[in-house]
Amino acid sequence: MQGFYNNTKPFFIIQSIFLLFIVALTLYANGFTTIPWITLTLFASVLIISWVSMLGGLLLGLGISLSAMFLLGSVLIWNVFFSSVTILSVKEIVIWMIAIGASALISGLLHRWSVTIVNEHKEMVSKFDELVTIDEATGFDNKKRFHLELEEEFKRSIRTNTPFTLLLIQFKYFKEYEKLYGPEEKKHLIKSLSDVLWKQTRISDRKFRVEDDMFATILFNTGEENVQFVLDKIEELLKYHKLANGKKEVTLTLSFGAASFKREMNDYSELIENAKQELEAYMQ
């Protein structure tokens, strides 16, 4: 449903369908009797102007409506001087002139209203995304929160000299796994990983999903001498994964990267860079 409000196209489609419905209803009420060619032409012109205004906006609609009025006036002047047949009465001319202008004005305002709604929705979604910091699939914090938390912990460790370690975990061939087993098995895999991390790390340790296939944990009060034990335990539990249907067990390829806080580091980004280097060099 969110995608419906992210662009103006659905609004214009609905407006066009509504307009055609009004036309069909009018013709039905008229009994589908024979309509004079001039009336039919003007009626079609009004519809076209309305449709163009819905798609292109008020200024474009008004420009075309003025052109239509000029063309209609030219036809009427030609008819006065070169034809003895009156195609429209004065009353009909006034009505059609008003209809042409009103169709452009009303449809153009509808276009502006639709664009305003879509833009307001996009702004609200953007603000909402900034406030939401939880990954729905795992319950972990997201990438934005990861950088905030890591920077805060880095500054705290500089003040207090308290050790902590950043642990990165990445599934190799994650997209291939989804293509092979499907989106439901992908969700099951993510759920299995999150369960392992919740159980094998402390409640105080912060957990994050920083990419679709990459996860991070900040291990508080943990130096590099204690990281390997945590890493080995997590790797042991994640290496073999049973599919959701319970009929098959697969071997997963994972990479791990760990980087512990050191006072000589300039900022928290060095921690991330060091952990990623280990991640790339990791051999399972």
GIWOWO-V737342 format. One line per field, one symbol per residue. ss: DSSP state (A for helix, B for strand, O for the rest). phi: phi as a letter, one per 30 degrees, with the letter a starting at -180 (. if undefined). burial: # if it has 9 or more other ideal C-beta (glycine too) atoms within 8 Angstrom, else .. A space follows every 50 residues. Layout:
ss: ???
phi: ???
burial: ???
//
This chain:
ss: OAAAAAOOAAAAAAAAAAAAAAAAAAAAAOOOOOOOAAAAAAAAAAAAAA AAAAAAOAAAAAAAAAAAAAAAAAAAAAAAAAOOOOOOOAAAAAAAAAAA AAAAAAAAAAAAAAAAAAAAAAAAAAAAAAAOOBOOOOOOBOAAAAAAAA AAAAAAAAAAOOOBBBBBBBBOOAAAAAAAAOAAAAAAAAAAAAAAAAAA OOOOOBBBBOOOOBBBBBBBOOOAAAAAAAAAAAAAAAOBBBOOOOOOBB BOOBBBBBBBOOOOOOOAAAAAAAAAAAAAAOOO
phi: .eddcdbdeeddddddddddddddddddddihddcedddddddddddddd dddddcjddddddddddddddddddddddddcbccddbdedddddddddd ddddddddddddddddddddddddddddddddbcdddciddcdddedddd dddddddddchddabcccbbddhdddddddcjdddddddddddddddddc bdedddbbccbdcbbbbccdhbdddcdedddddddddcdcbcdddicbcc cccbbbbbbcdbddddadddddddddddddddcd
burial: ....##.#.###..##..#...#................#.##.###### ####.###.###.##..##..#..##.##.............#..##.## #.##########.##.##..##..#.........#..#.####.###.## #.##.##.....#########..#..##......##########.##..# #...######...#######.#...##..##.###..##.#.#....... .#.########...#..#.###.######..#..
//
